[in-house]
């Protein structure tokens, strides 16, 4: 009886081993990207990427901050305050001005 059980266990182990190999191969084939008839993969063959929107913290929005008189951008504490001018406009526009208002 024990010999019969050992024989059946050995057959079952061999069957389980082949079954696991088949399942592993099928899983790998299902994950593989199929190469189209044109012979190469380009962006049209891949799914679209999800759009990325970087979250903006609410604390960074200051509606009462002074605005640049030229570009209407936010003027920070280290920039020219009278008249409020951002660093870019101060360097590009005001430094290159030939006329005085």
Biopython code that builds the backbone (N, CA, C, O; Angstrom):
import numpy as np
from Bio.PDB.StructureBuilder import StructureBuilder

atoms = [
    (1, "UNK", "N", (0.819, -1.183, 0.000)),
    (1, "UNK", "CA", (0.000, 0.000, 0.000)),
    (1, "UNK", "C", (0.875, 1.264, 0.000)),
    (1, "UNK", "O", (0.582, 2.227, -0.709)),
    (2, "UNK", "N", (1.951, 1.251, 0.802)),
    (2, "UNK", "CA", (2.837, 2.403, 0.868)),
    (2, "UNK", "C", (3.549, 2.620, -0.460)),
    (2, "UNK", "O", (3.787, 3.761, -0.858)),
    (3, "UNK", "N", (3.886, 1.542, -1.141)),
    (3, "UNK", "CA", (4.544, 1.655, -2.439)),
    (3, "UNK", "C", (3.609, 2.321, -3.445)),
    (3, "UNK", "O", (4.035, 3.151, -4.247)),
    (4, "UNK", "N", (2.344, 1.951, -3.393)),
    (4, "UNK", "CA", (1.340, 2.522, -4.297)),
    (4, "UNK", "C", (1.167, 4.015, -4.009)),
    (4, "UNK", "O", (1.085, 4.825, -4.932)),
    (5, "UNK", "N", (1.113, 4.375, -2.712)),
    (5, "UNK", "CA", (0.984, 5.789, -2.331)),
    (5, "UNK", "C", (2.210, 6.594, -2.768)),
    (5, "UNK", "O", (2.071, 7.719, -3.248)),
    (6, "UNK", "N", (3.390, 6.036, -2.607)),
    (6, "UNK", "CA", (4.620, 6.717, -3.006)),
    (6, "UNK", "C", (4.630, 6.942, -4.513)),
    (6, "UNK", "O", (5.042, 8.000, -4.987)),
    (7, "UNK", "N", (4.172, 5.939, -5.264)),
    (7, "UNK", "CA", (4.125, 6.050, -6.725)),
    (7, "UNK", "C", (3.147, 7.153, -7.151)),
    (7, "UNK", "O", (3.451, 7.955, -8.034)),
    (8, "UNK", "N", (1.991, 7.181, -6.522)),
    (8, "UNK", "CA", (0.975, 8.199, -6.852)),
    (8, "UNK", "C", (1.483, 9.593, -6.472)),
    (8, "UNK", "O", (1.260, 10.547, -7.217)),
    (9, "UNK", "N", (2.165, 9.728, -5.321)),
    (9, "UNK", "CA", (2.718, 11.012, -4.900)),
    (9, "UNK", "C", (3.775, 11.500, -5.897)),
    (9, "UNK", "O", (3.829, 12.686, -6.222)),
    (10, "UNK", "N", (4.606, 10.582, -6.373)),
    (10, "UNK", "CA", (5.636, 10.951, -7.339)),
    (10, "UNK", "C", (5.005, 11.421, -8.643)),
    (10, "UNK", "O", (5.453, 12.410, -9.224)),
    (11, "UNK", "N", (3.958, 10.718, -9.116)),
    (11, "UNK", "CA", (3.265, 11.129, -10.341)),
    (11, "UNK", "C", (2.594, 12.488, -10.155)),
    (11, "UNK", "O", (2.628, 13.336, -11.047)),
    (12, "UNK", "N", (1.988, 12.683, -8.996)),
    (12, "UNK", "CA", (1.316, 13.946, -8.699)),
    (12, "UNK", "C", (2.336, 15.085, -8.633)),
    (12, "UNK", "O", (2.066, 16.174, -9.140)),
    (13, "UNK", "N", (3.480, 14.861, -8.031)),
    (13, "UNK", "CA", (4.518, 15.883, -7.939)),
    (13, "UNK", "C", (5.016, 16.251, -9.337)),
    (13, "UNK", "O", (5.216, 17.430, -9.628)),
    (14, "UNK", "N", (5.216, 15.255, -10.203)),
    (14, "UNK", "CA", (5.659, 15.517, -11.576)),
    (14, "UNK", "C", (4.592, 16.300, -12.333)),
    (14, "UNK", "O", (4.913, 17.229, -13.074)),
    (15, "UNK", "N", (3.333, 15.932, -12.152)),
    (15, "UNK", "CA", (2.236, 16.633, -12.818)),
    (15, "UNK", "C", (2.144, 18.075, -12.335)),
    (15, "UNK", "O", (1.955, 18.988, -13.138)),
    (16, "UNK", "N", (2.278, 18.286, -11.021)),
    (16, "UNK", "CA", (2.231, 19.641, -10.470)),
    (16, "UNK", "C", (3.381, 20.485, -10.995)),
    (16, "UNK", "O", (3.207, 21.671, -11.272)),
    (17, "UNK", "N", (4.558, 19.877, -11.134)),
    (17, "UNK", "CA", (5.730, 20.587, -11.635)),
    (17, "UNK", "C", (5.502, 21.046, -13.072)),
    (17, "UNK", "O", (5.796, 22.195, -13.401)),
    (18, "UNK", "N", (4.986, 20.174, -13.930)),
    (18, "UNK", "CA", (4.721, 20.557, -15.325)),
    (18, "UNK", "C", (3.601, 21.590, -15.402)),
    (18, "UNK", "O", (3.646, 22.498, -16.232)),
    (19, "UNK", "N", (2.607, 21.452, -14.545)),
    (19, "UNK", "CA", (1.504, 22.408, -14.530)),
    (19, "UNK", "C", (1.994, 23.794, -14.128)),
    (19, "UNK", "O", (1.580, 24.786, -14.727)),
    (20, "UNK", "N", (2.874, 23.885, -13.119)),
    (20, "UNK", "CA", (3.429, 25.171, -12.702)),
    (20, "UNK", "C", (4.246, 25.803, -13.816)),
    (20, "UNK", "O", (4.182, 27.015, -14.025)),
    (21, "UNK", "N", (5.031, 24.972, -14.546)),
    (21, "UNK", "CA", (5.814, 25.489, -15.660)),
    (21, "UNK", "C", (4.907, 26.061, -16.741)),
    (21, "UNK", "O", (5.175, 27.138, -17.275)),
    (22, "UNK", "N", (3.825, 25.339, -17.068)),
    (22, "UNK", "CA", (2.890, 25.812, -18.090)),
    (22, "UNK", "C", (2.240, 27.125, -17.664)),
    (22, "UNK", "O", (2.118, 28.046, -18.472)),
    (23, "UNK", "N", (1.825, 27.218, -16.411)),
    (23, "UNK", "CA", (1.191, 28.439, -15.910)),
    (23, "UNK", "C", (2.168, 29.609, -15.929)),
    (23, "UNK", "O", (1.784, 30.730, -16.265)),
    (24, "UNK", "N", (3.421, 29.363, -15.574)),
    (24, "UNK", "CA", (4.424, 30.417, -15.575)),
    (24, "UNK", "C", (4.675, 30.916, -16.993)),
    (24, "UNK", "O", (4.780, 32.122, -17.218)),
    (25, "UNK", "N", (4.772, 30.006, -17.938)),
    (25, "UNK", "CA", (4.985, 30.386, -19.337)),
    (25, "UNK", "C", (3.792, 31.177, -19.862)),
    (25, "UNK", "O", (3.978, 32.189, -20.539)),
    (26, "UNK", "N", (2.570, 30.737, -19.564)),
    (26, "UNK", "CA", (1.372, 31.462, -20.003)),
    (26, "UNK", "C", (1.316, 32.855, -19.396)),
    (26, "UNK", "O", (0.915, 33.808, -20.064)),
    (27, "UNK", "N", (1.715, 32.981, -18.131)),
    (27, "UNK", "CA", (1.707, 34.288, -17.469)),
    (27, "UNK", "C", (2.720, 35.224, -18.123)),
    (27, "UNK", "O", (2.428, 36.401, -18.339)),
    (28, "UNK", "N", (3.906, 34.709, -18.438)),
    (28, "UNK", "CA", (4.925, 35.528, -19.090)),
    (28, "UNK", "C", (4.482, 35.945, -20.491)),
    (28, "UNK", "O", (4.732, 37.076, -20.907)),
    (29, "UNK", "N", (3.834, 35.052, -21.213)),
    (29, "UNK", "CA", (3.360, 35.382, -22.555)),
    (29, "UNK", "C", (2.255, 36.424, -22.512)),
    (29, "UNK", "O", (2.169, 37.269, -23.403)),
    (30, "UNK", "N", (1.409, 36.377, -21.492)),
    (30, "UNK", "CA", (0.327, 37.357, -21.399)),
    (30, "UNK", "C", (0.859, 38.747, -21.054)),
    (30, "UNK", "O", (0.254, 39.747, -21.439)),
    (31, "UNK", "N", (1.987, 38.827, -20.331)),
    (31, "UNK", "CA", (2.568, 40.118, -19.972)),
    (31, "UNK", "C", (3.410, 40.712, -21.093)),
    (31, "UNK", "O", (3.652, 41.919, -21.117)),
    (32, "UNK", "N", (3.850, 39.885, -22.007)),
    (32, "UNK", "CA", (4.723, 40.354, -23.082)),
    (32, "UNK", "C", (3.945, 41.254, -24.045)),
    (32, "UNK", "O", (2.761, 41.036, -24.302)),
    (33, "UNK", "N", (4.636, 42.268, -24.570)),
    (33, "UNK", "CA", (4.029, 43.172, -25.539)),
    (33, "UNK", "C", (4.084, 42.508, -26.908)),
    (33, "UNK", "O", (5.143, 42.081, -27.367)),
    (34, "UNK", "N", (2.948, 42.431, -27.534)),
    (34, "UNK", "CA", (2.881, 41.826, -28.851)),
    (34, "UNK", "C", (3.467, 42.787, -29.879)),
    (34, "UNK", "O", (3.091, 43.958, -29.920)),
    (35, "UNK", "N", (4.384, 42.298, -30.708)),
    (35, "UNK", "CA", (4.986, 43.119, -31.751)),
    (35, "UNK", "C", (4.045, 43.137, -32.948)),
    (35, "UNK", "O", (3.693, 42.075, -33.463)),
    (36, "UNK", "N", (3.630, 44.315, -33.404)),
    (36, "UNK", "CA", (2.686, 44.402, -34.519)),
    (36, "UNK", "C", (3.335, 43.981, -35.843)),
    (36, "UNK", "O", (4.539, 43.736, -35.910)),
    (37, "UNK", "N", (2.523, 43.903, -36.875)),
    (37, "UNK", "CA", (2.989, 43.452, -38.178)),
    (37, "UNK", "C", (4.035, 44.383, -38.788)),
    (37, "UNK", "O", (4.850, 43.951, -39.603)),
    (38, "UNK", "N", (4.017, 45.656, -38.397)),
    (38, "UNK", "CA", (4.983, 46.594, -38.975)),
    (38, "UNK", "C", (6.403, 46.316, -38.493)),
    (38, "UNK", "O", (7.354, 46.826, -39.085)),
    (39, "UNK", "N", (6.575, 45.518, -37.432)),
    (39, "UNK", "CA", (7.885, 45.080, -36.997)),
    (39, "UNK", "C", (8.507, 45.888, -35.880)),
    (39, "UNK", "O", (9.588, 45.535, -35.409)),
    (40, "UNK", "N", (7.872, 46.956, -35.438)),
    (40, "UNK", "CA", (8.417, 47.761, -34.350)),
    (40, "UNK", "C", (7.265, 48.338, -33.528)),
    (40, "UNK", "O", (6.110, 48.346, -33.954)),
    (41, "UNK", "N", (7.614, 48.814, -32.349)),
    (41, "UNK", "CA", (6.616, 49.381, -31.438)),
    (41, "UNK", "C", (6.875, 50.874, -31.331)),
    (41, "UNK", "O", (7.999, 51.300, -31.067)),
    (42, "UNK", "N", (5.827, 51.670, -31.539)),
    (42, "UNK", "CA", (5.948, 53.113, -31.357)),
    (42, "UNK", "C", (4.853, 53.587, -30.408)),
    (42, "UNK", "O", (4.138, 52.769, -29.829)),
    (43, "UNK", "N", (4.720, 54.875, -30.248)),
    (43, "UNK", "CA", (3.789, 55.442, -29.267)),
    (43, "UNK", "C", (2.338, 55.079, -29.563)),
    (43, "UNK", "O", (1.528, 55.001, -28.639)),
    (44, "UNK", "N", (1.993, 54.858, -30.821)),
    (44, "UNK", "CA", (0.607, 54.529, -31.155)),
    (44, "UNK", "C", (0.226, 53.132, -30.682)),
    (44, "UNK", "O", (-0.963, 52.831, -30.575)),
    (45, "UNK", "N", (1.200, 52.271, -30.396)),
    (45, "UNK", "CA", (0.922, 50.914, -29.941)),
    (45, "UNK", "C", (0.764, 50.826, -28.429)),
    (45, "UNK", "O", (0.254, 49.824, -27.927)),
    (46, "UNK", "N", (1.185, 51.838, -27.699)),
    (46, "UNK", "CA", (1.136, 51.819, -26.245)),
    (46, "UNK", "C", (-0.088, 52.567, -25.734)),
    (46, "UNK", "O", (-0.586, 53.465, -26.414)),
    (47, "UNK", "N", (-0.583, 52.215, -24.549)),
    (47, "UNK", "CA", (-1.729, 52.934, -23.991)),
    (47, "UNK", "C", (-1.323, 54.350, -23.600)),
    (47, "UNK", "O", (-0.157, 54.583, -23.283)),
    (48, "UNK", "N", (-2.257, 55.302, -23.615)),
    (48, "UNK", "CA", (-1.899, 56.677, -23.247)),
    (48, "UNK", "C", (-1.538, 56.776, -21.769)),
    (48, "UNK", "O", (-2.081, 56.065, -20.924)),
    (49, "UNK", "N", (-0.605, 57.679, -21.486)),
    (49, "UNK", "CA", (-0.198, 57.893, -20.101)),
    (49, "UNK", "C", (-1.232, 58.779, -19.397)),
    (49, "UNK", "O", (-1.831, 59.650, -20.028)),
    (50, "UNK", "N", (-1.440, 58.564, -18.110)),
    (50, "UNK", "CA", (-2.367, 59.435, -17.394)),
    (50, "UNK", "C", (-1.782, 60.834, -17.270)),
    (50, "UNK", "O", (-0.568, 61.000, -17.157)),
    (51, "UNK", "N", (-2.645, 61.829, -17.290)),
    (51, "UNK", "CA", (-2.163, 63.200, -17.181)),
    (51, "UNK", "C", (-1.662, 63.451, -15.762)),
    (51, "UNK", "O", (-2.209, 62.921, -14.795)),
    (52, "UNK", "N", (-0.627, 64.256, -15.651)),
    (52, "UNK", "CA", (-0.043, 64.568, -14.357)),
    (52, "UNK", "C", (-0.320, 66.018, -14.030)),
    (52, "UNK", "O", (0.059, 66.919, -14.778)),
    (53, "UNK", "N", (-0.969, 66.232, -12.933)),
    (53, "UNK", "CA", (-1.231, 67.583, -12.454)),
    (53, "UNK", "C", (-0.584, 67.693, -11.089)),
    (53, "UNK", "O", (-0.980, 67.011, -10.144)),
    (54, "UNK", "N", (0.405, 68.552, -10.994)),
    (54, "UNK", "CA", (1.103, 68.715, -9.731)),
    (54, "UNK", "C", (0.212, 69.483, -8.772)),
    (54, "UNK", "O", (-0.275, 70.563, -9.105)),
    (55, "UNK", "N", (-0.008, 68.933, -7.580)),
    (55, "UNK", "CA", (-0.858, 69.641, -6.629)),
    (55, "UNK", "C", (-0.204, 70.939, -6.167)),
    (55, "UNK", "O", (1.000, 70.988, -5.917)),
    (56, "UNK", "N", (-1.001, 71.965, -6.062)),
    (56, "UNK", "CA", (-0.503, 73.260, -5.629)),
    (56, "UNK", "C", (-1.057, 73.533, -4.236)),
    (56, "UNK", "O", (-2.273, 73.582, -4.051)),
    (57, "UNK", "N", (-0.187, 73.709, -3.269)),
    (57, "UNK", "CA", (-0.690, 73.949, -1.916)),
    (57, "UNK", "C", (-1.418, 75.291, -1.834)),
    (57, "UNK", "O", (-1.011, 76.276, -2.450)),
    (58, "UNK", "N", (-2.480, 75.304, -1.075)),
    (58, "UNK", "CA", (-3.296, 76.509, -0.946)),
    (58, "UNK", "C", (-2.538, 77.637, -0.249)),
    (58, "UNK", "O", (-2.849, 78.811, -0.451)),
    (59, "UNK", "N", (-1.548, 77.287, 0.567)),
    (59, "UNK", "CA", (-0.831, 78.327, 1.299)),
    (59, "UNK", "C", (0.077, 79.152, 0.385)),
    (59, "UNK", "O", (0.483, 80.253, 0.760)),
    (60, "UNK", "N", (0.404, 78.637, -0.817)),
    (60, "UNK", "CA", (1.294, 79.381, -1.708)),
    (60, "UNK", "C", (0.547, 80.462, -2.491)),
    (60, "UNK", "O", (1.175, 81.311, -3.124)),
    (61, "UNK", "N", (-0.766, 80.438, -2.454)),
    (61, "UNK", "CA", (-1.551, 81.435, -3.174)),
    (61, "UNK", "C", (-1.812, 82.621, -2.249)),
    (61, "UNK", "O", (-2.446, 82.480, -1.204)),
    (62, "UNK", "N", (-1.322, 83.775, -2.644)),
    (62, "UNK", "CA", (-1.534, 84.978, -1.858)),
    (62, "UNK", "C", (-2.182, 86.005, -2.782)),
    (62, "UNK", "O", (-1.514, 86.603, -3.626)),
    (63, "UNK", "N", (-3.471, 86.201, -2.616)),
    (63, "UNK", "CA", (-4.216, 87.100, -3.493)),
    (63, "UNK", "C", (-3.918, 88.563, -3.205)),
    (63, "UNK", "O", (-4.127, 89.420, -4.063)),
    (64, "UNK", "N", (-3.437, 88.853, -2.015)),
    (64, "UNK", "CA", (-3.173, 90.239, -1.637)),
    (64, "UNK", "C", (-1.736, 90.652, -1.891)),
    (64, "UNK", "O", (-1.359, 91.774, -1.552)),
    (65, "UNK", "N", (-0.920, 89.784, -2.475)),
    (65, "UNK", "CA", (0.484, 90.111, -2.735)),
    (65, "UNK", "C", (0.563, 91.179, -3.814)),
    (65, "UNK", "O", (-0.276, 91.214, -4.714)),
    (66, "UNK", "N", (1.557, 92.044, -3.734)),
    (66, "UNK", "CA", (1.703, 93.075, -4.776)),
    (66, "UNK", "C", (2.043, 92.439, -6.122)),
    (66, "UNK", "O", (2.702, 91.401, -6.182)),
    (67, "UNK", "N", (1.589, 93.071, -7.189)),
    (67, "UNK", "CA", (1.807, 92.581, -8.547)),
    (67, "UNK", "C", (2.786, 93.497, -9.265)),
    (67, "UNK", "O", (2.836, 94.701, -9.016)),
    (68, "UNK", "N", (3.562, 92.899, -10.160)),
    (68, "UNK", "CA", (4.520, 93.653, -10.962)),
    (68, "UNK", "C", (3.748, 94.609, -11.877)),
    (68, "UNK", "O", (2.724, 94.227, -12.444)),
    (69, "UNK", "N", (4.228, 95.843, -12.023)),
    (69, "UNK", "CA", (3.520, 96.821, -12.850)),
    (69, "UNK", "C", (3.678, 96.523, -14.334)),
    (69, "UNK", "O", (2.929, 97.061, -15.150)),
    (70, "UNK", "N", (4.645, 95.670, -14.704)),
    (70, "UNK", "CA", (4.882, 95.380, -16.117)),
    (70, "UNK", "C", (4.232, 94.070, -16.546)),
    (70, "UNK", "O", (3.462, 94.042, -17.506)),
    (71, "UNK", "N", (4.543, 92.973, -15.829)),
    (71, "UNK", "CA", (4.043, 91.656, -16.262)),
    (71, "UNK", "C", (2.904, 91.130, -15.403)),
    (71, "UNK", "O", (2.362, 90.070, -15.717)),
    (72, "UNK", "N", (2.524, 91.803, -14.358)),
    (72, "UNK", "CA", (1.447, 91.426, -13.443)),
    (72, "UNK", "C", (1.756, 90.148, -12.661)),
    (72, "UNK", "O", (0.838, 89.507, -12.148)),
    (73, "UNK", "N", (3.035, 89.768, -12.562)),
    (73, "UNK", "CA", (3.452, 88.626, -11.759)),
    (73, "UNK", "C", (3.557, 89.011, -10.299)),
    (73, "UNK", "O", (3.558, 90.196, -9.969)),
    (74, "UNK", "N", (3.644, 88.025, -9.422)),
    (74, "UNK", "CA", (3.750, 88.281, -7.991)),
    (74, "UNK", "C", (5.117, 88.869, -7.658)),
    (74, "UNK", "O", (6.141, 88.384, -8.140)),
    (75, "UNK", "N", (5.130, 89.900, -6.846)),
    (75, "UNK", "CA", (6.367, 90.535, -6.399)),
    (75, "UNK", "C", (6.619, 90.083, -4.970)),
    (75, "UNK", "O", (5.756, 90.226, -4.103)),
    (76, "UNK", "N", (7.816, 89.532, -4.728)),
    (76, "UNK", "CA", (8.168, 89.023, -3.408)),
    (76, "UNK", "C", (8.892, 90.083, -2.590)),
    (76, "UNK", "O", (9.253, 91.136, -3.114)),
    (77, "UNK", "N", (9.104, 89.807, -1.309)),
    (77, "UNK", "CA", (9.639, 90.801, -0.384)),
    (77, "UNK", "C", (11.040, 91.269, -0.766)),
    (77, "UNK", "O", (11.405, 92.396, -0.429)),
    (78, "UNK", "N", (11.833, 90.464, -1.445)),
    (78, "UNK", "CA", (13.204, 90.836, -1.785)),
    (78, "UNK", "C", (13.297, 91.575, -3.119)),
    (78, "UNK", "O", (14.396, 91.930, -3.543)),
    (79, "UNK", "N", (12.184, 91.810, -3.778)),
    (79, "UNK", "CA", (12.187, 92.517, -5.059)),
    (79, "UNK", "C", (11.823, 93.984, -4.844)),
    (79, "UNK", "O", (11.373, 94.375, -3.767)),
    (80, "UNK", "N", (12.021, 94.768, -5.864)),
    (80, "UNK", "CA", (11.767, 96.209, -5.786)),
    (80, "UNK", "C", (10.291, 96.461, -5.459)),
    (80, "UNK", "O", (9.403, 95.937, -6.131)),
    (81, "UNK", "N", (10.039, 97.268, -4.422)),
    (81, "UNK", "CA", (8.667, 97.464, -3.960)),
    (81, "UNK", "C", (8.062, 98.795, -4.396)),
    (81, "UNK", "O", (6.840, 98.940, -4.359)),
    (82, "UNK", "N", (8.858, 99.755, -4.803)),
    (82, "UNK", "CA", (8.292, 101.059, -5.162)),
    (82, "UNK", "C", (8.853, 101.516, -6.492)),
    (82, "UNK", "O", (9.984, 102.001, -6.494)),
    (83, "UNK", "N", (8.209, 101.414, -7.567)),
    (83, "UNK", "CA", (6.965, 100.679, -7.835)),
    (83, "UNK", "C", (7.246, 99.177, -7.820)),
    (83, "UNK", "O", (8.372, 98.755, -8.086)),
    (84, "UNK", "N", (6.231, 98.369, -7.509)),
    (84, "UNK", "CA", (6.451, 96.921, -7.431)),
    (84, "UNK", "C", (6.869, 96.354, -8.790)),
    (84, "UNK", "O", (6.121, 96.426, -9.764)),
    (85, "UNK", "N", (8.088, 95.785, -8.834)),
    (85, "UNK", "CA", (8.628, 95.238, -10.073)),
    (85, "UNK", "C", (9.328, 93.924, -9.766)),
    (85, "UNK", "O", (10.111, 93.846, -8.820)),
    (86, "UNK", "N", (9.056, 92.892, -10.554)),
    (86, "UNK", "CA", (9.728, 91.606, -10.339)),
    (86, "UNK", "C", (11.164, 91.692, -10.843)),
    (86, "UNK", "O", (11.515, 92.609, -11.585)),
    (87, "UNK", "N", (11.985, 90.737, -10.441)),
    (87, "UNK", "CA", (13.409, 90.764, -10.796)),
    (87, "UNK", "C", (13.612, 90.712, -12.303)),
    (87, "UNK", "O", (14.478, 91.407, -12.835)),
    (88, "UNK", "N", (12.825, 89.898, -12.994)),
    (88, "UNK", "CA", (12.981, 89.764, -14.437)),
    (88, "UNK", "C", (12.709, 91.089, -15.143)),
    (88, "UNK", "O", (13.501, 91.542, -15.969)),
    (89, "UNK", "N", (11.589, 91.694, -14.809)),
    (89, "UNK", "CA", (11.232, 92.963, -15.456)),
    (89, "UNK", "C", (12.211, 94.062, -15.071)),
    (89, "UNK", "O", (12.530, 94.925, -15.889)),
    (90, "UNK", "N", (12.683, 94.036, -13.850)),
    (90, "UNK", "CA", (13.650, 95.045, -13.413)),
    (90, "UNK", "C", (14.941, 94.924, -14.217)),
    (90, "UNK", "O", (15.511, 95.937, -14.622)),
    (91, "UNK", "N", (15.396, 93.728, -14.448)),
    (91, "UNK", "CA", (16.646, 93.514, -15.175)),
    (91, "UNK", "C", (16.476, 93.777, -16.670)),
    (91, "UNK", "O", (17.278, 94.494, -17.270)),
    (92, "UNK", "N", (15.431, 93.199, -17.275)),
    (92, "UNK", "CA", (15.265, 93.264, -18.727)),
    (92, "UNK", "C", (14.689, 94.599, -19.184)),
    (92, "UNK", "O", (15.204, 95.206, -20.123)),
    (93, "UNK", "N", (13.638, 95.057, -18.538)),
    (93, "UNK", "CA", (12.917, 96.230, -19.025)),
    (93, "UNK", "C", (13.481, 97.527, -18.455)),
    (93, "UNK", "O", (13.835, 98.436, -19.205)),
    (94, "UNK", "N", (13.565, 97.613, -17.141)),
    (94, "UNK", "CA", (13.947, 98.884, -16.541)),
    (94, "UNK", "C", (15.417, 99.212, -16.731)),
    (94, "UNK", "O", (15.758, 100.379, -16.926)),
    (95, "UNK", "N", (16.302, 98.219, -16.680)),
    (95, "UNK", "CA", (17.732, 98.487, -16.844)),
    (95, "UNK", "C", (18.074, 98.871, -18.271)),
    (95, "UNK", "O", (19.068, 99.559, -18.501)),
    (96, "UNK", "N", (17.270, 98.440, -19.235)),
    (96, "UNK", "CA", (17.542, 98.731, -20.641)),
    (96, "UNK", "C", (16.772, 99.957, -21.150)),
    (96, "UNK", "O", (16.885, 100.320, -22.321)),
    (97, "UNK", "N", (16.002, 100.580, -20.283)),
    (97, "UNK", "CA", (15.217, 101.745, -20.692)),
    (97, "UNK", "C", (16.145, 102.923, -20.959)),
    (97, "UNK", "O", (17.037, 103.219, -20.164)),
    (98, "UNK", "N", (15.925, 103.581, -22.072)),
    (98, "UNK", "CA", (16.749, 104.751, -22.418)),
    (98, "UNK", "C", (16.066, 106.047, -22.048)),
    (98, "UNK", "O", (16.716, 107.085, -21.930)),
    (99, "UNK", "N", (14.737, 105.994, -21.860)),
    (99, "UNK", "CA", (13.994, 107.199, -21.522)),
    (99, "UNK", "C", (13.535, 107.116, -20.070)),
    (99, "UNK", "O", (13.256, 106.035, -19.551)),
    (100, "UNK", "N", (13.464, 108.256, -19.438)),
    (100, "UNK", "CA", (12.961, 108.334, -18.092)),
    (100, "UNK", "C", (11.533, 108.836, -18.165)),
    (100, "UNK", "O", (11.274, 109.843, -18.823)),
    (101, "UNK", "N", (10.606, 108.169, -17.514)),
    (101, "UNK", "CA", (9.191, 108.573, -17.585)),
    (101, "UNK", "C", (8.945, 109.886, -16.922)),
    (101, "UNK", "O", (7.810, 110.362, -16.896)),
]
sb = StructureBuilder()
sb.init_structure("model")
sb.init_model(0)
sb.init_chain("A")
sb.init_seg("    ")
for serial, (resi, resn, name, xyz) in enumerate(atoms, 1):
    if name == "N":
        sb.init_residue(resn, " ", resi, " ")
    sb.init_atom(name, np.array(xyz, "f"), 0.0, 1.0, " ", f" {name:<3s}", serial, name[0])
structure = sb.get_structure()
